[in-house]
Amino acid sequence: MQQRERISFFDAITANKRRTWVLMGMFVALLTALGYAFDRFTAQTGDVLLGFVIFAFVWTLISYYASASVTLAISGARPVNREEYPFLVNTLEGLAIAANIPVPKLYIIDTPAPNAFATGRDPQHAAVAVTRGLIERLNRQEIEGVLAHEVSHIANYDIRIQTIAVMLAGFIVLLADLLFRLSFWGGHGRRRDEGVPLIVLALISYVAAFFANLLKLAISREREYLADATAAMLTRNPEGLASALEKIALDPTPMPQASEATAHLYIVNPFKKGALARTMATLFSTHPPTEERIARLRSM
């Protein structure tokens, strides 16, 4: 815990930038492997593989530049002005100054469930969205802690990593599913006698999709811990965020605006889980256990 508290703010940003390119390279490598398998299956040497590589590059660019607007749109978020919520705007401006980043655009999601997320490819093109329930159910110190957490994601370039990860992981899952279906029902049987059994193609599909999701989950969990620690550093009040996490996690209100594609962005997973699901979530979740996050904050 102490080592996390002493993480250099600027070192974290540098490391996150580096991880962005490593992550992009790993996803493109997975796409290339799928393209090779697809190329072997269809017996169109080079053409399909080249097409997959080009499409992976184009998809990466689209994900990088368009993910924020897509995320805000599917979440039903609308812009907030100073006259409507002066405390929110003023607090966000103060935290942005403390983090040495441009002030993010502020949005609100009209739902009684308390939650929030940040999105955007870099601090110059970032946005923070909070729900109406968060404003109504949390006090000012707790709201400041939540906004500090989201500002920390922006300053640490976590949003860049997470948006690219979810877009590319989703694309790999779709491609893997396509390859799996073609291997059994696509009717391209001429490769069966040329050393590429259908079971191998199906196995490649499952491994690629599983590995892509593991990458996305591991990155998301680690960045939540870092954002919590950075938020505590910005506010000098870890209890504000700890109390906010406690209230958000205990609130039973469903959030229909959230989806599997955006759940990883929220400060607390918007999908309420039972005891067994929470146990499994420790290993396969976009978020670390909320209890552990609260304990770390309160021990700072």
C-alpha positions as CSV (number, residue, x, y, z in Angstrom):
1,M,0.0,0.0,0.0
2,Q,2.8,2.4,0.9
3,Q,4.6,1.8,-2.4
4,R,1.4,2.6,-4.3
5,E,1.0,5.9,-2.3
6,R,4.5,7.0,-3.3
7,I,4.0,6.4,-7.0
8,S,5.3,9.4,-8.9
9,F,2.5,11.1,-10.7
10,F,4.6,11.9,-13.8
11,D,6.2,8.4,-13.8
12,A,2.7,6.9,-13.8
13,I,1.8,9.0,-16.9
14,T,5.0,8.0,-18.7
15,A,4.5,4.3,-17.9
16,N,0.8,4.5,-19.0
17,K,1.8,6.0,-22.4
18,R,4.3,3.2,-22.9
19,R,1.7,0.6,-22.0
20,T,-0.7,2.1,-24.5
21,W,1.6,1.2,-27.4
22,V,2.5,-2.2,-26.0
23,L,-1.2,-2.9,-25.6
24,M,-2.0,-1.8,-29.2
25,G,0.8,-4.0,-30.4
26,M,-0.5,-7.1,-28.6
27,F,-4.0,-6.6,-29.9
28,V,-2.7,-6.1,-33.5
29,A,-0.6,-9.3,-33.0
30,L,-3.7,-11.2,-32.0
31,L,-5.6,-9.8,-35.0
32,T,-2.7,-10.9,-37.2
33,A,-2.8,-14.4,-35.8
34,L,-6.5,-14.6,-36.5
35,G,-6.0,-13.3,-40.0
36,Y,-3.3,-15.9,-40.6
37,A,-5.7,-18.7,-39.4
38,F,-8.5,-17.3,-41.6
39,D,-6.1,-17.1,-44.5
40,R,-5.0,-20.7,-44.1
41,F,-8.6,-21.8,-43.9
42,T,-9.8,-20.1,-47.0
43,A,-6.6,-21.0,-49.0
44,Q,-6.3,-17.4,-50.2
45,T,-2.6,-16.9,-49.5
46,G,-1.7,-13.5,-48.3
47,D,-4.9,-11.7,-49.4
48,V,-6.9,-12.3,-46.2
49,L,-3.9,-11.8,-43.9
50,L,-3.1,-8.5,-45.5
51,G,-6.7,-7.5,-45.3
52,F,-6.9,-8.3,-41.5
53,V,-3.7,-6.3,-40.8
54,I,-5.0,-3.3,-42.7
55,F,-8.4,-3.5,-41.1
56,A,-6.8,-3.9,-37.6
57,F,-4.9,-0.7,-38.2
58,V,-7.9,1.2,-39.4
59,W,-10.1,-0.1,-36.6
60,T,-7.4,1.0,-34.0
61,L,-7.5,4.6,-35.4
62,I,-11.3,4.6,-35.4
63,S,-11.3,3.3,-31.8
64,Y,-8.8,5.9,-30.7
65,Y,-10.6,8.9,-32.1
66,A,-14.3,8.0,-31.9
67,S,-14.6,6.0,-28.7
68,A,-15.4,8.9,-26.4
69,S,-18.3,10.3,-28.4
70,V,-19.7,6.8,-28.9
71,T,-19.4,6.0,-25.1
72,L,-21.2,9.2,-24.1
73,A,-23.9,8.7,-26.7
74,I,-24.8,5.1,-25.8
75,S,-24.8,6.1,-22.1
76,G,-27.4,8.8,-22.7
77,A,-25.1,11.6,-21.3
78,R,-25.8,15.2,-21.9
79,P,-23.6,18.3,-21.3
80,V,-23.8,20.2,-18.0
81,N,-23.4,24.0,-17.7
82,R,-22.2,26.1,-14.7
83,E,-25.7,27.5,-14.0
84,E,-27.2,24.1,-13.6
85,Y,-24.6,22.5,-11.3
86,P,-22.1,25.2,-10.1
87,F,-20.5,23.1,-7.4
88,L,-19.8,20.3,-9.9
89,V,-18.2,22.6,-12.4
90,N,-16.2,24.5,-9.9
91,T,-14.9,21.3,-8.2
92,L,-14.0,19.7,-11.5
93,E,-12.1,22.9,-12.5
94,G,-10.2,22.9,-9.2
95,L,-9.2,19.3,-9.5
96,A,-8.1,19.7,-13.1
97,I,-5.8,22.6,-12.1
98,A,-4.4,20.4,-9.3
99,A,-3.7,17.6,-11.7
100,N,-2.2,20.0,-14.3
101,I,-4.6,19.0,-17.1
102,P,-7.2,20.9,-19.2
103,V,-10.7,21.0,-17.6
104,P,-12.6,18.0,-19.0
105,K,-16.1,18.5,-20.4
106,L,-18.8,17.6,-17.9
107,Y,-21.8,15.4,-18.6
108,I,-24.8,14.1,-16.6
109,I,-26.7,10.8,-17.1
110,D,-30.3,11.0,-16.0
111,T,-30.6,7.9,-13.8
112,P,-31.1,7.6,-10.0
113,A,-28.3,5.1,-9.7
114,P,-25.1,6.8,-8.3
115,N,-22.1,6.3,-10.5
116,A,-19.6,8.1,-12.8
117,F,-17.0,7.6,-15.5
118,A,-14.3,9.3,-17.5
119,T,-13.7,8.9,-21.2
120,G,-11.5,10.4,-24.0
121,R,-8.3,9.6,-25.7
122,D,-6.1,12.2,-23.8
123,P,-6.4,15.1,-21.4
124,Q,-7.0,17.5,-24.2
125,H,-10.1,15.5,-25.4
126,A,-11.6,14.2,-22.2
127,A,-15.0,14.1,-20.5
128,V,-16.4,13.2,-17.1
129,A,-19.9,11.9,-16.8
130,V,-21.8,11.6,-13.5
131,T,-25.3,10.3,-12.8
132,R,-28.1,12.3,-11.3
133,G,-28.2,9.8,-8.5
134,L,-24.6,10.5,-7.6
135,I,-25.4,14.2,-7.2
136,E,-28.5,13.5,-5.1
137,R,-27.1,10.8,-2.8
138,L,-23.5,11.8,-2.1
139,N,-22.3,14.7,0.0
140,R,-19.8,17.3,-1.3
141,Q,-16.7,15.6,0.0
142,E,-17.8,12.3,-1.5
143,I,-18.6,14.0,-4.9
144,E,-15.2,15.6,-4.8
145,G,-13.6,12.2,-4.2
146,V,-15.4,10.7,-7.2
147,L,-14.5,13.6,-9.5
148,A,-10.9,13.3,-8.3
149,H,-10.9,9.6,-9.2
150,E,-12.1,10.4,-12.7
151,V,-9.7,13.3,-13.2
152,S,-6.9,10.9,-12.1
153,H,-7.9,8.4,-14.9
154,I,-7.6,11.3,-17.3
155,A,-4.3,12.6,-16.0
156,N,-2.8,9.1,-15.9
157,Y,-3.9,8.3,-19.4
158,D,-6.0,5.4,-18.1
159,I,-8.9,6.3,-20.4
160,R,-6.7,5.9,-23.4
161,I,-5.7,2.4,-22.5
162,Q,-9.2,1.4,-21.4
163,T,-11.1,2.6,-24.4
164,I,-8.6,1.1,-26.9
165,A,-8.7,-2.2,-24.9
166,V,-12.4,-2.5,-24.9
167,M,-12.8,-1.6,-28.5
168,L,-10.1,-4.0,-29.8
169,A,-11.0,-6.8,-27.4
170,G,-14.6,-6.7,-28.6
171,F,-13.4,-6.7,-32.2
172,I,-11.2,-9.7,-31.6
173,V,-14.0,-11.6,-29.9
174,L,-16.2,-10.9,-33.0
175,L,-13.5,-12.1,-35.4
176,A,-12.8,-15.2,-33.3
177,D,-16.5,-16.0,-33.3
178,L,-16.6,-15.6,-37.1
179,L,-13.6,-17.9,-37.6
180,F,-15.2,-20.5,-35.3
181,R,-18.4,-20.4,-37.2
182,L,-16.7,-20.6,-40.6
183,S,-14.5,-23.5,-39.5
184,F,-17.6,-25.6,-38.9
185,W,-20.4,-24.2,-41.0
186,G,-18.7,-22.1,-43.6
187,G,-18.3,-24.9,-46.2
188,H,-14.6,-24.2,-46.9
189,G,-13.6,-27.9,-46.6
190,R,-10.6,-27.9,-49.0
191,R,-8.2,-27.1,-46.2
192,R,-9.1,-30.2,-44.2
193,D,-6.7,-32.3,-46.3
194,E,-3.9,-29.7,-46.2
195,G,-2.8,-30.0,-42.6
196,V,-5.2,-27.5,-40.9
197,P,-7.8,-29.4,-38.9
198,L,-11.0,-27.6,-38.1
199,I,-10.4,-28.3,-34.4
200,V,-7.2,-26.2,-34.5
201,L,-9.0,-23.3,-36.0
202,A,-11.7,-23.5,-33.4
203,L,-9.0,-23.6,-30.6
204,I,-7.3,-20.5,-32.1
205,S,-10.6,-18.7,-32.0
206,Y,-11.2,-19.4,-28.3
207,V,-7.7,-18.7,-27.2
208,A,-7.5,-15.4,-29.0
209,A,-10.8,-14.2,-27.5
210,F,-9.9,-15.4,-24.0
211,F,-6.5,-13.7,-24.1
212,A,-8.0,-10.5,-25.4
213,N,-10.4,-10.3,-22.5
214,L,-7.7,-11.1,-20.0
215,L,-5.7,-8.2,-21.2
216,K,-8.6,-5.9,-20.9
217,L,-9.6,-7.0,-17.4
218,A,-6.0,-7.0,-15.9
219,I,-5.4,-3.5,-17.2
220,S,-8.7,-2.1,-16.0
221,R,-8.3,-3.5,-12.4
222,E,-4.8,-2.1,-11.9
223,R,-5.7,1.3,-13.2
224,E,-8.6,1.6,-10.7
225,Y,-6.1,1.2,-7.8
226,L,-3.8,3.8,-9.3
227,A,-6.7,6.2,-9.8
228,D,-7.8,5.8,-6.2
229,A,-4.4,6.6,-4.9
230,T,-4.0,9.6,-7.2
231,A,-7.4,10.9,-6.2
232,A,-6.4,10.7,-2.5
233,M,-3.2,12.7,-3.4
234,L,-5.2,15.4,-5.2
235,T,-7.8,15.9,-2.5
236,R,-5.7,15.0,0.6
237,N,-8.9,13.4,1.8
238,P,-9.0,9.6,1.1
239,E,-12.1,9.2,3.3
240,G,-14.2,11.2,0.9
241,L,-13.6,8.7,-1.9
242,A,-13.8,5.7,0.4
243,S,-17.2,6.8,1.7
244,A,-18.4,7.5,-1.9
245,L,-17.3,4.0,-3.0
246,E,-19.1,2.5,0.0
247,K,-22.4,4.3,-0.9
248,I,-22.2,3.5,-4.6
249,A,-21.4,-0.2,-4.0
250,L,-24.3,-0.6,-1.5
251,D,-26.9,1.2,-3.6
252,P,-29.2,-1.4,-5.2
253,T,-30.7,0.9,-8.0
254,P,-30.2,-0.7,-11.4
255,M,-28.6,1.3,-14.2
256,P,-30.1,0.5,-17.6
257,Q,-27.8,3.0,-19.3
258,A,-24.8,0.9,-18.6
259,S,-23.8,-2.0,-20.9
260,E,-21.1,-4.7,-21.0
261,A,-19.2,-2.5,-23.4
262,T,-19.0,0.5,-21.0
263,A,-19.2,-1.1,-17.5
264,H,-15.4,-1.1,-17.2
265,L,-15.4,2.7,-17.3
266,Y,-17.5,3.3,-14.3
267,I,-16.0,4.0,-10.9
268,V,-17.9,1.0,-9.5
269,N,-19.3,-1.8,-11.7
270,P,-22.9,-0.8,-12.4
271,F,-24.1,-4.4,-12.5
272,K,-25.1,-5.7,-9.1
273,K,-23.9,-9.2,-8.4
274,G,-24.7,-11.9,-6.0
275,A,-22.2,-13.5,-3.6
276,L,-21.1,-16.2,-6.0
277,A,-20.7,-13.7,-8.8
278,R,-18.7,-11.4,-6.6
279,T,-16.3,-14.3,-5.8
280,M,-15.8,-15.0,-9.4
281,A,-15.4,-11.3,-10.1
282,T,-12.3,-11.2,-8.0
283,L,-10.6,-13.2,-10.9
284,F,-12.6,-12.1,-13.9
285,S,-13.7,-8.5,-13.4
286,T,-13.1,-5.0,-14.8
287,H,-12.9,-3.7,-11.2
288,P,-10.9,-4.8,-8.1
289,P,-13.1,-5.7,-5.1
290,T,-14.7,-2.5,-3.7
291,E,-14.0,-3.6,-0.2
292,E,-10.3,-3.8,-1.0
293,R,-10.3,-0.4,-2.6
294,I,-12.0,1.1,0.5
295,A,-9.6,-0.6,2.9
296,R,-6.6,0.8,0.9
297,L,-7.9,4.3,1.0
298,R,-8.7,4.2,4.7
299,S,-5.2,2.9,5.5
300,M,-3.5,5.9,3.7
